[in-house]
Each structure stands twice: as C-alpha cells, then as structure tokens.
Amino acid sequence: METPDVLGAGTAADASVRPATAGDVPAIGAVQARAWKAAYADLLPPQVLQALDPRELAEAWRAAVTAPPSPRHRVMVAAAGPTVVGFAAVEPDGEVVALLVDPLHQRRGHGSRLLNAVVDLLREDGADRVAAWAPEQDRARIDFLTSAGLGPDGGRRTLELPGGGTLTETHLVAGL
C-alpha cells in the first residue's frame, strides 16, 4: 500500500483514474497478485502467496467489471499513461472492498487518486460514509487510510486463511 504523496513528489503528469473496462481485467489480476505478494509476504502463508495466479484473479474480477450487481457497484483503475497501475472496488454502502497499487508504481499518488475518485462517486450516489477493512499488521495500509481521514470504528474481524492460520482486520470509516 502506498502512502500519500508529499508535495507532489514523484507524481506522474499522465496519471488518471477512470472506470474499469473489460480490457482492464487482465491488468487488474496482475496488479492484485503483485500487490498482495509485496504487501502480505509476512502476513499470509507462503503457499497462499505462491498460489496467486493473475489470470485466476482477473477472472474473479471480470463480473465485477463487466456485470456488476448494481450500477453503484464500481471498479475504478488508476493509469500511468496507458498502463493500469492500480484499482479500487467499492460497494453502494461505501465499503471499499479493494484498493491496490502495483508495487512498482507506489508513492506516486495513484492510491490517493483512486480513493478520491471512489469518495466522489459515493458522494454523487448519496452515500454518507466510506469504509475499508485493513489487516491489523498492515501498517502501511492503515497509515494510508488514516492519513486520508478514515479512523477505526471498533469493528474487527478474523479471517480463516487457506492452509491454516488467521488474519485479523480492523474496520476504518469516515463520514462523507
């Protein structure tokens, strides 16, 4: 996960955020695989990380992009020129279910642009909050979200991991 860009350092002039298209699905899977392998190397079992297949991840995102459950379920991509470097997915209730930036493109403001775009969409839809889950051990993600104005609301959940073990997440939220 990236941290907010300080004074614009490293921001690419050709950066943008737009709705995801079917053609973006392979890049979304690749970004997720690379981002999870980098961010969760110490949190997830090695066999889980080794099993991450960008094509399988892409197929899991295909319906979210091409046939979302409602018009208010959205997947956005961050691009540096023509290259998809990150993505975010949000539900109508304001829950950000994914916000990932390729490790090679972090610290250039892509995560902040994605989060801002999601917040703008939620406001347009009349949502009153934005929220996200973050692994308690993922300080970079928690620091990013709190620097953007989200804070813990006391919610916690424990996920069972494939191959054994658990991962505890905290819920962060901000009013819109």
Secondary structure as UniProt FT lines:
FT   TURN            7..10
FT   TURN            13..14
FT   STRAND          15..19
FT   HELIX           22..24
FT   HELIX           25..39
FT   TURN            41..43
FT   HELIX           46..50
FT   HELIX           54..66
FT   TURN            71..72
FT   STRAND          74..80
FT   TURN            81..82
FT   STRAND          83..90
FT   TURN            92..93
FT   STRAND          95..101
FT   HELIX           103..105
FT   HELIX           110..124
FT   TURN            125..126
FT   STRAND          129..135
FT   TURN            136..137
FT   HELIX           139..147
FT   TURN            148..149
FT   STRAND          151..160
FT   TURN            162..163
FT   STRAND          166..175
//
